[in-house]
Amino acid sequence: MSYENVISGTNQLCVGTWTLSNTALFFTTVCVYGLPQNVGVSQTFTATYNLTTGILTNGTWVNNTSGTDSGTFTLTEVH
């Protein structure tokens, strides 16, 4: 699992591992490139995967380093 984004005009790259058990998706990432204060930051993501539609719902993430930054997300599988 990896993602890229731009924060304050700086590209950021975070990489990690994921698991899917039935309909539960779980992944963790560590930021390896970006703003100096974000490099090394760990995050945990969870979501519910619909096997029929390929849509992830109820996605949440939390910053493991601070424990205070968190949010939600959705993704759709594209073939």
N, CA, C and O atoms as a printed pandas DataFrame, in Angstrom:
     atom_number atom_name residue_name chain_id  residue_number  x_coord  y_coord  z_coord
0              1         N          MET        A               1    0.841   -1.163    0.000
1              2        CA          MET        A               1    0.000    0.000    0.000
2              3         C          MET        A               1    0.884    1.223    0.000
3              4         O          MET        A               1    1.856    1.301    0.752
4              5         N          SER        A               2    0.549    2.167   -0.836
5              6        CA          SER        A               2    1.261    3.438   -0.823
6              7         C          SER        A               2    0.314    4.545   -1.246
7              8         O          SER        A               2   -0.696    4.303   -1.907
8              9         N          TYR        A               3    0.653    5.745   -0.859
9             10        CA          TYR        A               3   -0.089    6.895   -1.352
10            11         C          TYR        A               3    0.837    8.093   -1.433
11            12         O          TYR        A               3    1.832    8.196   -0.715
12            13         N          GLU        A               4    0.476    8.989   -2.328
13            14        CA          GLU        A               4    1.198   10.243   -2.495
14            15         C          GLU        A               4    0.214   11.384   -2.336
15            16         O          GLU        A               4   -0.951   11.269   -2.718
16            17         N          ASN        A               5    0.678   12.471   -1.776
17            18        CA          ASN        A               5   -0.121   13.681   -1.707
18            19         C          ASN        A               5    0.806   14.883   -1.701
19            20         O          ASN        A               5    2.029   14.740   -1.701
20            21         N          VAL        A               6    0.219   16.057   -1.695
21            22        CA          VAL        A               6    0.985   17.296   -1.640
22            23         C          VAL        A               6    0.507   18.077   -0.424
23            24         O          VAL        A               6   -0.683   18.358   -0.279
24            25         N          ILE        A               7    1.450   18.424    0.444
25            26        CA          ILE        A               7    1.151   19.219    1.636
26            27         C          ILE        A               7    2.001   20.477    1.590
27            28         O          ILE        A               7    3.228   20.399    1.532
28            29         N          SER        A               8    1.364   21.618    1.614
29            30        CA          SER        A               8    2.063   22.909    1.581
30            31         C          SER        A               8    3.051   22.974    0.418
31            32         O          SER        A               8    4.153   23.504    0.563
32            33         N          GLY        A               9    2.651   22.429   -0.743
33            34        CA          GLY        A               9    3.485   22.467   -1.931
34            35         C          GLY        A               9    4.605   21.444   -1.974
35            36         O          GLY        A               9    5.427   21.470   -2.890
36            37         N          THR        A              10    4.655   20.541   -0.996
37            38        CA          THR        A              10    5.700   19.516   -0.931
38            39         C          THR        A              10    5.092   18.140   -1.169
39            40         O          THR        A              10    4.128   17.761   -0.504
40            41         N          ASN        A              11    5.656   17.390   -2.120
41            42        CA          ASN        A              11    5.201   16.019   -2.363
42            43         C          ASN        A              11    5.516   15.157   -1.153
43            44         O          ASN        A              11    6.559   15.309   -0.518
44            45         N          GLN        A              12    4.602   14.254   -0.847
45            46        CA          GLN        A              12    4.783   13.329    0.266
46            47         C          GLN        A              12    4.482   11.919   -0.210
47            48         O          GLN        A              12    3.536   11.706   -0.968
48            49         N          LEU        A              13    5.282   10.955    0.229
49            50        CA          LEU        A              13    5.093    9.548   -0.116
50            51         C          LEU        A              13    5.073    8.732    1.167
51            52         O          LEU        A              13    5.964    8.848    2.009
52            53         N          CYS        A              14    4.025    7.891    1.303
53            54        CA          CYS        A              14    3.900    6.990    2.441
54            55         C          CYS        A              14    3.701    5.572    1.918
55            56         O          CYS        A              14    2.940    5.359    0.974
56            57         N          VAL        A              15    4.377    4.607    2.522
57            58        CA          VAL        A              15    4.318    3.218    2.077
58            59         C          VAL        A              15    4.034    2.313    3.274
59            60         O          VAL        A              15    4.322    2.664    4.418
60            61         N          GLY        A              16    3.458    1.133    2.987
61            62        CA          GLY        A              16    3.178    0.218    4.078
62            63         C          GLY        A              16    2.642   -1.111    3.588
63            64         O          GLY        A              16    2.871   -1.505    2.445
64            65         N          THR        A              17    1.928   -1.795    4.462
65            66        CA          THR        A              17    1.376   -3.112    4.171
66            67         C          THR        A              17   -0.124   -3.104    4.408
67            68         O          THR        A              17   -0.648   -2.254    5.129
68            69         N          TRP        A              18   -0.821   -4.078    3.781
69            70        CA          TRP        A              18   -2.266   -4.164    3.942
70            71         C          TRP        A              18   -2.686   -5.620    4.064
71            72         O          TRP        A              18   -1.985   -6.532    3.626
72            73         N          THR        A              19   -3.857   -5.810    4.675
73            74        CA          THR        A              19   -4.485   -7.121    4.740
74            75         C          THR        A              19   -5.983   -6.948    4.490
75            76         O          THR        A              19   -6.576   -5.929    4.846
76            77         N          LEU        A              20   -6.578   -7.962    3.871
77            78        CA          LEU        A              20   -8.022   -8.004    3.648
78            79         C          LEU        A              20   -8.519   -9.333    4.185
79            80         O          LEU        A              20   -8.103  -10.394    3.717
80            81         N          SER        A              21   -9.402   -9.277    5.159
81            82        CA          SER        A              21   -9.980  -10.476    5.756
82            83         C          SER        A              21  -11.492  -10.382    5.613
83            84         O          SER        A              21  -12.150   -9.599    6.299
84            85         N          ASN        A              22  -12.035  -11.205    4.699
85            86        CA          ASN        A              22  -13.453  -11.125    4.353
86            87         C          ASN        A              22  -13.746   -9.722    3.837
87            88         O          ASN        A              22  -13.335   -9.384    2.727
88            89         N          THR        A              23  -14.431   -8.911    4.599
89            90        CA          THR        A              23  -14.761   -7.559    4.136
90            91         C          THR        A              23  -14.015   -6.475    4.910
91            92         O          THR        A              23  -14.295   -5.291    4.722
92            93         N          ALA        A              24  -13.082   -6.846    5.767
93            94        CA          ALA        A              24  -12.347   -5.870    6.573
94            95         C          ALA        A              24  -10.967   -5.605    5.968
95            96         O          ALA        A              24  -10.130   -6.504    5.885
96            97         N          LEU        A              25  -10.745   -4.366    5.551
97            98        CA          LEU        A              25   -9.444   -3.949    5.034
98            99         C          LEU        A              25   -8.708   -3.194    6.131
99           100         O          LEU        A              25   -9.278   -2.335    6.803
100          101         N          PHE        A              26   -7.430   -3.529    6.301
101          102        CA          PHE        A              26   -6.592   -2.890    7.307
102          103         C          PHE        A              26   -5.244   -2.614    6.672
103          104         O          PHE        A              26   -4.664   -3.506    6.052
104          105         N          PHE        A              27   -4.730   -1.398    6.811
105          106        CA          PHE        A              27   -3.371   -1.139    6.353
106          107         C          PHE        A              27   -2.689   -0.084    7.201
107          108         O          PHE        A              27   -3.335    0.775    7.802
108          109         N          THR        A              28   -1.373   -0.168    7.234
109          110        CA          THR        A              28   -0.550    0.800    7.950
110          111         C          THR        A              28    0.465    1.370    6.981
111          112         O          THR        A              28    0.910    0.687    6.059
112          113         N          THR        A              29    0.827    2.621    7.192
113          114        CA          THR        A              29    1.831    3.267    6.359
114          115         C          THR        A              29    2.805    4.040    7.230
115          116         O          THR        A              29    2.517    4.375    8.379
116          117         N          VAL        A              30    3.961    4.312    6.654
117          118        CA          VAL        A              30    4.955    5.203    7.249
118          119         C          VAL        A              30    5.379    6.164    6.153
119          120         O          VAL        A              30    5.682    5.748    5.035
120          121         N          CYS        A              31    5.401    7.434    6.472
121          122        CA          CYS        A              31    5.817    8.438    5.483
122          123         C          CYS        A              31    7.339    8.397    5.331
123          124         O          CYS        A              31    8.078    8.502    6.310
124          125         N          VAL        A              32    7.784    8.244    4.096
125          126        CA          VAL        A              32    9.216    8.098    3.824
126          127         C          VAL        A              32    9.801    9.298    3.082
127          128         O          VAL        A              32   11.017    9.405    2.923
128          129         N          TYR        A              33    8.932   10.193    2.633
129          130        CA          TYR        A              33    9.391   11.359    1.896
130          131         C          TYR        A              33    8.375   12.467    2.101
131          132         O          TYR        A              33    7.173   12.202    2.121
132          133         N          GLY        A              34    8.826   13.689    2.251
133          134        CA          GLY        A              34    7.908   14.814    2.381
134          135         C          GLY        A              34    8.438   15.852    3.337
135          136         O          GLY        A              34    9.649   15.996    3.511
136          137         N          LEU        A              35    7.522   16.580    3.960
137          138        CA          LEU        A              35    7.918   17.576    4.944
138          139         C          LEU        A              35    8.692   16.892    6.066
139          140         O          LEU        A              35    8.304   15.812    6.512
140          141         N          PRO        A              36    9.783   17.508    6.530
141          142        CA          PRO        A              36   10.612   16.860    7.556
142          143         C          PRO        A              36    9.824   16.382    8.775
143          144         O          PRO        A              36   10.120   15.317    9.315
144          145         N          GLN        A              37    8.835   17.144    9.212
145          146        CA          GLN        A              37    8.078   16.745   10.400
146          147         C          GLN        A              37    7.147   15.557   10.141
147          148         O          GLN        A              37    6.643   14.956   11.089
148          149         N          ASN        A              38    6.912   15.210    8.870
149          150        CA          ASN        A              38    6.051   14.074    8.541
150          151         C          ASN        A              38    6.819   12.789    8.240
151          152         O          ASN        A              38    6.242   11.703    8.299
152          153         N          VAL        A              39    8.097   12.892    7.922
153          154        CA          VAL        A              39    8.895   11.696    7.629
154          155         C          VAL        A              39    8.993   10.845    8.901
155          156         O          VAL        A              39    9.381   11.331    9.963
156          157         N          GLY        A              40    8.634    9.570    8.766
157          158        CA          GLY        A              40    8.636    8.652    9.903
158          159         C          GLY        A              40    7.296    8.539   10.609
159          160         O          GLY        A              40    7.134    7.708   11.504
160          161         N          VAL        A              41    6.330    9.367   10.215
161          162        CA          VAL        A              41    5.006    9.320   10.841
162          163         C          VAL        A              41    4.274    8.064   10.375
163          164         O          VAL        A              41    4.259    7.750    9.185
164          165         N          SER        A              42    3.672    7.352   11.319
165          166        CA          SER        A              42    2.940    6.118   11.051
166          167         C          SER        A              42    1.440    6.399   11.097
167          168         O          SER        A              42    0.967    7.185   11.918
168          169         N          GLN        A              43    0.696    5.739   10.195
169          170        CA          GLN        A              43   -0.756    5.887   10.143
170          171         C          GLN        A              43   -1.404    4.520   10.021
171          172         O          GLN        A              43   -0.830    3.600    9.439
172          173         N          THR        A              44   -2.608    4.390   10.576
173          174        CA          THR        A              44   -3.406    3.171   10.470
174          175         C          THR        A              44   -4.717    3.503    9.772
175          176         O          THR        A              44   -5.371    4.495   10.093
176          177         N          PHE        A              45   -5.093    2.657    8.808
177          178        CA          PHE        A              45   -6.322    2.835    8.036
178          179         C          PHE        A              45   -7.173    1.571    8.170
179          180         O          PHE        A              45   -6.640    0.462    8.187
180          181         N          THR        A              46   -8.497    1.738    8.264
181          182        CA          THR        A              46   -9.418    0.614    8.242
182          183         C          THR        A              46  -10.598    0.983    7.345
183          184         O          THR        A              46  -10.945    2.157    7.215
184          185         N          ALA        A              47  -11.208   -0.020    6.734
185          186        CA          ALA        A              47  -12.379    0.200    5.888
186          187         C          ALA        A              47  -13.124   -1.114    5.709
187          188         O          ALA        A              47  -12.605   -2.191    5.999
188          189         N          THR        A              48  -14.360   -0.996    5.223
189          190        CA          THR        A              48  -15.179   -2.159    4.892
190          191         C          THR        A              48  -15.200   -2.300    3.378
191          192         O          THR        A              48  -15.506   -1.342    2.668
192          193         N          TYR        A              49  -14.877   -3.493    2.878
193          194        CA          TYR        A              49  -14.800   -3.756    1.446
194          195         C          TYR        A              49  -16.027   -4.534    0.992
195          196         O          TYR        A              49  -16.363   -5.565    1.574
196          197         N          ASN        A              50  -16.698   -4.039   -0.053
197          198        CA          ASN        A              50  -17.848   -4.724   -0.632
198          199         C          ASN        A              50  -17.349   -5.598   -1.778
199          200         O          ASN        A              50  -16.903   -5.078   -2.801
200          201         N          LEU        A              51  -17.418   -6.911   -1.619
201          202        CA          LEU        A              51  -16.894   -7.840   -2.622
202          203         C          LEU        A              51  -17.607   -7.726   -3.964
203          204         O          LEU        A              51  -17.006   -8.014   -4.999
204          205         N          THR        A              52  -18.865   -7.317   -3.972
205          206        CA          THR        A              52  -19.644   -7.221   -5.203
206          207         C          THR        A              52  -19.343   -5.954   -5.981
207          208         O          THR        A              52  -19.148   -6.006   -7.196
208          209         N          THR        A              53  -19.301   -4.821   -5.300
209          210        CA          THR        A              53  -19.125   -3.530   -5.981
210          211         C          THR        A              53  -17.676   -3.071   -6.047
211          212         O          THR        A              53  -17.338   -2.228   -6.879
212          213         N          GLY        A              54  -16.809   -3.609   -5.187
213          214        CA          GLY        A              54  -15.422   -3.163   -5.145
214          215         C          GLY        A              54  -15.248   -1.829   -4.443
215          216         O          GLY        A              54  -14.209   -1.184   -4.580
216          217         N          ILE        A              55  -16.257   -1.411   -3.692
217          218        CA          ILE        A              55  -16.209   -0.116   -3.017
218          219         C          ILE        A              55  -15.822   -0.296   -1.555
219          220         O          ILE        A              55  -16.300   -1.198   -0.868
220          221         N          LEU        A              56  -14.939    0.593   -1.100
221          222        CA          LEU        A              56  -14.582    0.644    0.310
222          223         C          LEU        A              56  -15.439    1.710    0.983
223          224         O          LEU        A              56  -15.546    2.829    0.481
224          225         N          THR        A              57  -16.047    1.370    2.113
225          226        CA          THR        A              57  -16.832    2.328    2.873
226          227         C          THR        A              57  -16.366    2.347    4.319
227          228         O          THR        A              57  -15.553    1.522    4.734
228          229         N          ASN        A              58  -16.879    3.278    5.063
229          230        CA          ASN        A              58  -16.538    3.413    6.484
230          231         C          ASN        A              58  -15.033    3.511    6.703
231          232         O          ASN        A              58  -14.514    3.040    7.716
232          233         N          GLY        A              59  -14.337    4.125    5.749
233          234        CA          GLY        A              59  -12.891    4.255    5.859
234          235         C          GLY        A              59  -12.494    5.290    6.894
235          236         O          GLY        A              59  -12.989    6.417    6.882
236          237         N          THR        A              60  -11.601    4.903    7.787
237          238        CA          THR        A              60  -11.069    5.828    8.786
238          239         C          THR        A              60   -9.557    5.690    8.842
239          240         O          THR        A              60   -9.008    4.634    8.526
240          241         N          TRP        A              61   -8.895    6.749    9.242
241          242        CA          TRP        A              61   -7.449    6.706    9.441
242          243         C          TRP        A              61   -7.098    7.493   10.688
243          244         O          TRP        A              61   -7.823    8.399   11.100
244          245         N          VAL        A              62   -5.970    7.129   11.281
245          246        CA          VAL        A              62   -5.472    7.839   12.458
246          247         C          VAL        A              62   -3.959    7.924   12.361
247          248         O          VAL        A              62   -3.296    6.988   11.916
248          249         N          ASN        A              63   -3.432    9.046   12.779
249          250        CA          ASN        A              63   -1.994    9.261   12.848
250          251         C          ASN        A              63   -1.511    8.618   14.137
251          252         O          ASN        A              63   -1.831    9.092   15.227
252          253         N          ASN        A              64   -0.739    7.534   14.018
253          254        CA          ASN        A              64   -0.273    6.804   15.199
254          255         C          ASN        A              64    0.745    7.581   16.009
255          256         O          ASN        A              64    0.905    7.338   17.206
256          257         N          THR        A              65    1.432    8.509   15.372
257          258        CA          THR        A              65    2.480    9.251   16.065
258          259         C          THR        A              65    1.876   10.267   17.022
259          260         O          THR        A              65    2.297   10.356   18.175
260          261         N          SER        A              66    0.886   11.040   16.555
261          262        CA          SER        A              66    0.272   12.040   17.432
262          263         C          SER        A              66   -0.963   11.497   18.129
263          264         O          SER        A              66   -1.281   11.895   19.249
264          265         N          GLY        A              67   -1.672   10.563   17.443
265          266        CA          GLY        A              67   -2.907   10.030   17.995
266          267         C          GLY        A              67   -4.080   10.994   17.911
267          268         O          GLY        A              67   -5.198   10.650   18.294
268          269         N          THR        A              68   -3.828   12.206   17.409
269          270        CA          THR        A              68   -4.897   13.197   17.359
270          271         C          THR        A              68   -5.373   13.485   15.947
271          272         O          THR        A              68   -6.542   13.819   15.757
272          273         N          ASP        A              69   -4.516   13.367   14.962
273          274        CA          ASP        A              69   -4.925   13.588   13.572
274          275         C          ASP        A              69   -5.664   12.354   13.090
275          276         O          ASP        A              69   -5.179   11.234   13.250
276          277         N          SER        A              70   -6.844   12.552   12.495
277          278        CA          SER        A              70   -7.620   11.440   11.990
278          279         C          SER        A              70   -8.580   11.942   10.932
279          280         O          SER        A              70   -8.759   13.149   10.767
280          281         N          GLY        A              71   -9.200   11.012   10.212
281          282        CA          GLY        A              71  -10.154   11.407    9.196
282          283         C          GLY        A              71  -10.852   10.208    8.594
283          284         O          GLY        A              71  -10.760    9.092    9.104
284          285         N          THR        A              72  -11.552   10.457    7.498
285          286        CA          THR        A              72  -12.288    9.417    6.795
286          287         C          THR        A              72  -11.872    9.404    5.335
287          288         O          THR        A              72  -11.302   10.374    4.837
288          289         N          PHE        A              73  -12.166    8.273    4.630
289          290        CA          PHE        A              73  -11.856    8.164    3.213
290          291         C          PHE        A              73  -12.773    7.143    2.560
291          292         O          PHE        A              73  -13.360    6.302    3.242
292          293         N          THR        A              74  -12.899    7.218    1.217
293          294        CA          THR        A              74  -13.567    6.218    0.413
294          295         C          THR        A              74  -12.727    5.946   -0.818
295          296         O          THR        A              74  -12.030    6.835   -1.308
296          297         N          LEU        A              75  -12.786    4.734   -1.316
297          298        CA          LEU        A              75  -12.079    4.333   -2.537
298          299         C          LEU        A              75  -12.974    3.422   -3.352
299          300         O          LEU        A              75  -13.794    2.689   -2.798
300          301         N          THR        A              76  -12.818    3.467   -4.674
301          302        CA          THR        A              76  -13.540    2.569   -5.549
302          303         C          THR        A              76  -12.547    1.809   -6.414
303          304         O          THR        A              76  -11.670    2.414   -7.031
304          305         N          GLU        A              77  -12.677    0.503   -6.462
305          306        CA          GLU        A              77  -11.814   -0.345   -7.279
306          307         C          GLU        A              77  -12.138   -0.121   -8.760
307          308         O          GLU        A              77  -13.305   -0.084   -9.151
308          309         N          VAL        A              78  -11.096    0.027   -9.569
309          310        CA          VAL        A              78  -11.268    0.241  -10.996
310          311         C          VAL        A              78  -10.583   -0.900  -11.728
311          312         O          VAL        A              78   -9.426   -1.214  -11.451
312          313         N          HIS        A              79  -11.295   -1.524  -12.667
313          314        CA          HIS        A              79  -10.720   -2.646  -13.430
314          315         C          HIS        A              79  -10.235   -2.159  -14.771
315          316         O          HIS        A              79   -9.718   -2.946  -15.563
